[in-house]
C-alpha cells in the first residue's frame, strides 16, 4: 500500500509552490511595467523629434517673413506682392515637406480624380474630351506617400453639348 503523505507536508509544499507562483507573477508585473514605461519614453521622444522639425520649419518661415518685411521700402505693385506671397507659400510648403508631406498640384486638363481632388467649382468644357478634367487649381493638395493629407481643391470642366 502506498505511503500516505502527511497533511502538513502537503500543505507546506502547496504553500511553497504558491509563493513561487506569486514571485513569478510579481516579476512579470515588474517587466510589463518597465516595458510600458520604456514605450512611453520612446513615444514622447518621437513626438518631440517631430515637433522639433515643425518648430524649426516655422521659425525659418518666421525669419523669412521678417526678412521680406525689412526689404519693403514702399507700396508693392500686384506682381511684387504676388511674388512675395508665393515665396512665403513655397516656404510653408517646404516646411510641411520636411515632415514627410509633399505638395500635390494637379495639372490643368488632367483627369479629375476624386481620391486626390475635391471639386469646388464647375466650368464649361470646350470639347467633349475635356469633360471631367481639371479646369483650374484653387488650392494645392498634400500627400504623404499613398495617404492623402488634404485633397487639392479644383474647378472641374464639364461638357455641355447645348452650351453656347
C-alpha positions as CSV (number, residue, x, y, z in Angstrom):
1,X,0.0,0.0,0.0
2,X,1.4,3.4,-1.0
3,X,2.6,5.6,1.7
4,X,0.4,8.5,2.7
5,X,1.9,11.9,2.8
6,X,1.4,13.9,5.9
7,X,-1.2,16.7,5.5
8,X,1.3,19.2,7.0
9,X,3.9,18.2,4.3
10,X,1.4,18.6,1.5
11,X,0.2,21.9,2.9
12,X,3.9,23.0,3.2
13,X,4.6,22.1,-0.4
14,X,1.5,23.8,-1.7
15,X,2.4,26.9,0.2
16,X,5.9,26.9,-1.2
17,X,4.5,26.4,-4.8
18,X,2.0,29.2,-4.3
19,X,4.8,31.5,-3.0
20,X,6.9,30.7,-6.2
21,X,3.9,31.5,-8.4
22,X,3.4,34.8,-6.6
23,X,7.0,35.7,-7.1
24,X,6.8,34.9,-10.8
25,X,3.6,37.0,-11.1
26,X,5.3,39.9,-9.4
27,X,8.3,39.6,-11.7
28,X,6.1,39.6,-14.8
29,X,4.3,42.6,-13.5
30,X,7.6,44.4,-13.0
31,X,8.7,43.6,-16.5
32,X,5.4,44.7,-18.0
33,X,5.6,48.0,-16.1
34,X,9.2,48.6,-17.2
35,X,8.4,47.9,-20.8
36,X,5.3,50.1,-20.7
37,X,7.5,53.0,-19.3
38,X,10.1,52.5,-22.0
39,X,7.5,52.6,-24.7
40,X,6.0,55.8,-23.3
41,X,9.5,57.4,-23.1
42,X,10.1,56.4,-26.8
43,X,6.8,57.8,-27.8
44,X,7.5,61.1,-26.1
45,X,10.9,61.2,-27.7
46,X,9.5,60.6,-31.2
47,X,6.8,63.2,-30.7
48,X,9.3,65.7,-29.6
49,X,11.5,65.0,-32.6
50,X,8.6,65.6,-34.9
51,X,7.6,68.7,-33.1
52,X,11.2,70.0,-33.3
53,X,11.1,69.5,-37.0
54,X,7.9,71.5,-37.3
55,X,9.2,74.2,-34.8
56,X,12.4,74.7,-36.8
57,X,10.5,75.0,-40.0
58,X,8.0,77.5,-38.5
59,X,11.0,79.5,-37.1
60,X,12.6,79.6,-40.6
61,X,9.3,80.8,-42.1
62,X,9.0,83.4,-39.3
63,X,12.5,84.6,-40.1
64,X,11.8,84.8,-43.9
65,X,8.7,86.8,-43.3
66,X,10.6,89.3,-41.2
67,X,13.4,89.5,-43.8
68,X,10.9,90.2,-46.6
69,X,9.2,92.8,-44.4
70,X,12.5,94.6,-44.0
71,X,13.0,94.8,-47.7
72,X,9.7,96.5,-48.3
73,X,10.5,100.2,-48.9
74,X,7.3,101.4,-50.4
75,X,4.0,100.3,-51.8
76,X,4.1,97.0,-53.7
77,X,2.5,96.6,-57.0
78,X,0.4,93.5,-57.7
79,X,3.3,91.5,-59.3
80,X,5.6,92.2,-56.4
81,X,3.0,91.3,-53.8
82,X,2.1,88.1,-55.7
83,X,5.8,87.2,-55.9
84,X,6.3,87.8,-52.1
85,X,3.2,85.8,-51.1
86,X,4.2,82.9,-53.5
87,X,7.7,82.8,-51.9
88,X,6.1,82.6,-48.4
89,X,3.7,79.9,-49.5
90,X,6.6,78.0,-51.0
91,X,8.5,78.2,-47.8
92,X,5.5,77.0,-45.9
93,X,5.2,74.0,-48.3
94,X,8.9,73.3,-47.8
95,X,8.3,73.3,-44.0
96,X,5.5,70.8,-44.5
97,X,7.7,68.7,-46.8
98,X,10.3,68.4,-44.1
99,X,7.6,66.5,-42.1
100,X,7.2,64.0,-45.0
101,X,4.2,65.6,-46.6
102,X,4.5,66.7,-50.2
103,X,2.5,69.3,-52.0
104,X,0.3,67.9,-54.9
105,X,-0.8,70.3,-57.6
106,X,-2.8,68.6,-60.4
107,X,-2.2,69.9,-63.9
108,X,-4.8,71.7,-65.9
109,X,-6.5,69.3,-68.3
110,X,-5.6,66.3,-66.0
111,X,-8.5,63.8,-65.4
112,X,-10.5,64.6,-62.3
113,X,-9.6,62.1,-59.5
114,X,-11.9,62.1,-56.6
115,X,-9.3,60.3,-54.4
116,X,-6.9,63.3,-54.8
117,X,-9.1,66.2,-55.7
118,X,-12.1,67.9,-54.2
119,X,-14.4,69.7,-56.7
120,X,-15.1,73.3,-55.6
121,X,-16.5,74.7,-58.8
122,X,-17.6,73.9,-62.3
123,X,-16.5,75.3,-65.7
124,X,-17.9,74.6,-69.1
125,X,-15.5,72.3,-71.1
126,X,-14.6,73.5,-74.6
127,X,-14.7,70.0,-76.0
128,X,-16.2,66.6,-75.1
129,X,-12.6,65.3,-74.4
130,X,-12.2,67.9,-71.7
131,X,-15.3,66.6,-69.7
132,X,-14.4,65.8,-66.1
133,X,-10.9,67.3,-66.2
134,X,-9.2,69.9,-64.0
135,X,-10.0,73.4,-65.4
136,X,-8.2,75.2,-62.6
137,X,-6.5,74.5,-59.3
138,X,-7.9,76.6,-56.4
139,X,-5.7,75.1,-53.7
140,X,-2.9,72.5,-53.7
141,X,-3.4,69.2,-52.0
142,X,-0.9,67.5,-49.8
143,X,0.1,63.8,-49.7
144,X,2.3,61.6,-47.6
145,X,3.2,58.6,-49.7
146,X,-0.2,56.9,-50.6
147,X,-2.0,58.8,-47.8
148,X,-3.9,62.0,-48.8
149,X,-3.5,64.6,-46.1
150,X,-5.6,67.2,-47.9
151,X,-7.2,66.9,-51.3
152,X,-6.5,69.6,-53.9
153,X,-9.4,72.0,-54.5
154,X,-10.1,72.1,-58.2
155,X,-12.6,73.5,-60.6
156,X,-13.9,70.7,-62.8
157,X,-14.7,71.0,-66.6
158,X,-18.0,69.6,-67.7
159,X,-19.0,69.2,-71.2
160,X,-22.5,70.6,-72.0
161,X,-23.3,69.9,-75.7
162,X,-26.1,72.5,-75.7
163,X,-23.9,75.3,-74.1
164,X,-23.5,78.4,-76.2
